[in-house]
Amino acid sequence: MARPRIKDVARHAGVSEKTVSNVLNDYVHVSERTRRVVQEAIDHLGYRVNLAGRHLRSGRSGIIALVVPELDVPYFAELARHVVREAEKRSLTVLIHQSGGDRERERAAVAGFGSDFVDGVILSPLALAPEDLRAHTGPPPTVLLGELLTDGADHVAIDNERAAREATEHLIALGRRRILTVGGRDDEGVGTAQARTRGCRAALAAAGIAYDPASLLPVEAFHMADGAAAVRRTLAKGLRPDALLCLNDQLALGALRALREYGARVPEDVAVIGFDDVEGGRFSVPTLSTVAPDKEAVARVAVALLLHRIDEAARPGLPPDGSARPGSACPQDRVVAHRLVLRESTEGAAERVAVW
């Protein structure tokens, strides 16, 4: 049986081919009755849009790439879900690629994987260097996530330094003074860990609490096992913190396990705050206080910026859809909201009476 075409839908619905096209493209000036009749014809005939033909005419593939270091890290999995949703609203397909934090893979992503099958790239880099961005001057457009690189391409992130400072200030307000930073980095490099460490140090300094380099607990990776191992090493040395600022929720969840193993009560003995507000922290015991980035906004702004750059390349001077400043060819640095979510790991649990 031949594949139904637009003219078949038009004939079945009793409308013109142009009207069918307007419905398919979600043209606003179509009555609800006409839209319903056309949709019923589409459903009845099993008509499907010929995306290959549409993309051939537009010169685009209709595919964008999302490149993250690790797919099994909950933050990136949740972020990917939001990016896919935003892309679907614009009839785009998302290719999700895991870089493993490898520089060559990230460079390949910026270069569009050596082909023209993606229209643009959203990249969360770990190893990419500024010179890699400077060396890439052609398509596809790229939007960067996180703190590693903020020059040479559009960039979307929360204010990590401010967020860490607010989290540390809350710990100090609770009377905590022996605050350790799990995953902290005190080098001069740029990155999320460095920004969050600076925020913690700023809060300590403002409260008159002396900074001790030993308060930084380094980790090899930002997984639960690494958080648990870092806290175990610290407690085994006899150090007794009264608060932990963990630079992501995975580290915090691992820290909770290690504290329990050593008999430390959370939050009575040690208060714990993480970053990212991943689902696991809402079901841990105790539930995890955390800095919650607006992941939906990160996805929305990143996709909007990328589409603006794609359109800009095709039609210079085209104004953006509201998320990017019009007429600007310079890379844009967009900061999205975050909030401090307080749960049992800092605030304690309300007294409960179990009834069985």
N, C-alpha and C positions, 0 to 999 in steps of 0.2 A: 504494500500500500504506500502510495506517494506521501511524502511529508507535507502536511498542510502548510499553506502559505498565507500571507496577509490577505490576499484577494479572496481566499476561501473563507477566512474569518469575516471579512467585510460582507460577502455574499450571504453568509449564514445569519449575520446580525442585521442585515438590511441597512448598512451604513457604507460610507465611502472608505477607501483604503487609508486616506488621510486621517479620518476619524479614528480608525484602529491604531494608526501610528501615534496619534495624540494620546490615546489611552495607554499604550505601551510605554510611552515616555513620560507618563504622569503629568500631562499638560493640564494646567489648573482650570482652563476655561472649557471643561467638558462636564455636561450635566451628570448628576448621579444616575439618572435613568439610563442614559447612553452608556455610561461607564459600566453599569451593571449588565446591560444587554451584550456589550462587547466581551466582557469577562466571561459571561455564560457561554458565548460562542467559542472563546478560547479554550475553556474547560471541556466543552463538548467535543471539540475537534482534536484536543490534545496538542494545540499549537505551542511551539517553543521558539523563543527569540533566537535568531541565528547570530550568536555572539561573535563568531569568527568573521562573518561578513561585516558586522557593525564595527568591529575593531580594525578590520582591514581598511574600511572607509575613513576611520578617524585617525589611523596611524598609531593607535595605541593597542596594547594587549589586554587592558582591563585587569592587569595583575600588579599588585604591589607586594613587596617583600618586607617581612618583619624578621629581623635578625637579633637573637638574644643569646647570651652566653650558655644558658642551661635551661632546657625545657622542663626538667623535673624540679626546678626551684619554684615553689608556689607563687611567689610574686610575679615571675615572668609568665607562668601559666594563666594567672588571673588577668594580667595585662594583655596577653594575647587574645583572651576572650573578648575584652573590650575593643581591641583594635579590629577584630573580625566583625563585631557588631557595627562599628562605625563604618567600616568599608562596605558592608552589605547594604547599608542605607544608601550608598552611592553606586550600587550595582558593581562593586569591585570584588575581586577574589584576592585572598591573602595567602601568599606563599610564606610559610614559617620555616626558618632555617636556624639551626643551632651552630654557633661559632666555636663553642668551647673556650672562648677567650683567646683564640689563636689569631695572631696578627695577620697572617696570610689569608685566613678565611674572612676576616673583617675587611681587609683590603679588596678581596674579591667581591664582597658584598657591595662596597662603595662603587666598584666598577660595574655593577649590574651582573656579576657572575660571568663576565666575558661575552654576554649576548644582549639582545634587545628585547628579551621576553618579559622583563619587568619594567613598568613605567616609572617606578620610584622605590626608594628603600627607607624604611624606618629602622635605625640601628642603635642598639644599646652596646657601646664598645667597652672592652676591657683592655685591649692591647694596642689599639690604633693610635698612631702618632700624628702630631700636627702636620708633619711633612707628607704623610700619606694623603691627607685631605688637600693640601696645596698641590700635590702632584696630579690630583684628579680634577680636571676642569670641564669635562664633558658630561653627558647624561650617564645615568639617570640622576634626577634630583635626590638628595639625601636629607633626612631629618634625624638628628641625634637625640638620644635620651640619656639622662644622667649627667654626672659632673665631669667625666674624664676630659672631654673636649667641648669647648664652648665657642671656638672660632672656626670659621671656614664653612659652616653649614648652619642651617636653622637648628635650634636646640630647645628641648623641652625638659623641665625638671621641677621639683619642688625646691624651696630654699632649705637645703639640707643643714647648713650651718645654723640658721635660725631655729629650725625644728629641733636639732639636738640641744641647743641652748635652752629652749622651752622645756624639753623633757628633763634636763638636768636641774633646771630651776625648780621644777616640781618636786624632784627628789630632795633637793635642799630644803624646800618649804616643809617637807615631811620630817625634817630634823636629821636627814642623812648627811654624813660628812665623809665617810670612807667609801667613796664612789669609784668603782672600777669600770673601765670601758672595754667591753669584750669586742675584739675586732678592730680596736683603735690603731691608728697610724699617725705618727708624729713627724713624718718626713716632710720635705718641702714639695712633694709631688702634688698633682691635681687628681682629684677623684672623690667619690662619695665618702669613702672612709675618712679621708683627710678632712673634708669639709665638716663631717659630723664630729670628728675629734676636736676641731677648732671650736665648734659650738659648745661642746662640753667644757673645754678649758676656759672659754670666755665666761661661762656661768660660774665656774669655780672661782675665777679671779674676781668677779663682781661681788661674790659672797665672802671674799677674804680667805678662801680656802687654798692653801699652798698646793701647787701642782707637783705631783710625784711621777716621774717617768715610769715607775714600776706599776702605776695604776692602769697602764695600757696592757691589755692581754692580747698579744698577737695571735692570729689564726692563719692556717694555710688556705682555708676556703671558708665560705659563709654557709656551712651546713650545720645541722644539729650536732653531729658527731664532733665537729670542731669546737662548737660552743661548750659542749660537755667536757671535752678534753682540756680546754683552756681553764675552766673553772676547777676541775679536779687538780690540775697542776698547782693552781694558786692555793687552794685549800690544803693541799699536801705540804706546802711550804709553811703552813701555820698562819697565813694571812687571813684575816677575818673582816671582809668588807661588810658594809651595811646596805649597800645598793649596787646594782649592776645596770649600766647603760649598755645594752646590746645593740650592735649596729644593724642587725636585722632580726626578724622574728625567729628564723631558723636557729640562730645562735642563742636566742633567749630560751627557746624551747629545750635546747640541749642543756643550757645552764640550769633550768628548773630541775632537770633530771639529776644533774650532779649535786645540786644543793640538797635534794631529797636524800641522795645516797649518804651524804655526810650529816644528815639529821638537822640541817638548817631549815627553819620555818620561813615560809614566804607568805606574806611580807613582814611578819613579826621580827625576824632576824635580818632578813635581806630582802629589800624591795627590788623588783626587776621590771625594766621597761625595754621593749623592743622597737623595731621599725617595720613597717609595711602593712600591718593589719591583715595578715593572711588568715584564712579560715581556721586553720589549726589552733591559732591562739584564742579563738572564741570558745573552744571546747577543751582546752588543756585544764589541768587541775594544779594550781588555781588558774583561772582565766588570765590572759596576758594583757597588761597595759601596753600600749603601743602608739607610735606616731603613724597616723593613717594618711598616706598620700591619696589625693583624689585620682585614683587610677582611671576612672571613667573620663575625667577631664584631660589627663595625660594623653589618652588614646584619641579623644575628640580633637584636641588641639594639634597633635602630631599628624593625624590624617588630613585635617583641614590645611595645615601648612604645606604638606606634601602635595596635595591636589592643587593648591595655589601655584606652587612651583612648576608642576606639570603643565598647568594652563598657561603660566607665564612664559614657559619655553615655547609654547605653540603660538601664543598671542601676546607679545610684550605689552605691558601696561594694563593688562586685565586686572581689575580690582579683585581682591580676595572675597571670600564668602562671609567675612565678618570676624574671622579669627586671626587674620594677618593684616598688618597695616598696608593700606593701598599705596602703590607707587614706590615701594621700597624694594630695591634689588639687593640690599645688604642683608647678611644673615640676621635672623631674628632670635633673640633670647627670650623665651617665654617661660614664666614662672607660674605654676599652678598651685592651688591651695593644698594645705595639709591641716590636720587637727590632731590634738592629743586625746586619745581614747583611754580613759581610766577604768581599769578593771581590778580584779582581786589581787593581782601580783604586786600592786602598790597600795591599794585602798583596803584590802582585806575583804572577807565575805561577811555579809550580814548574818547574825546568829540565826540558825535554823533549828527547828524542832522536828525531828523525823517522826512520822506517824506510819507505822507498818500495819 
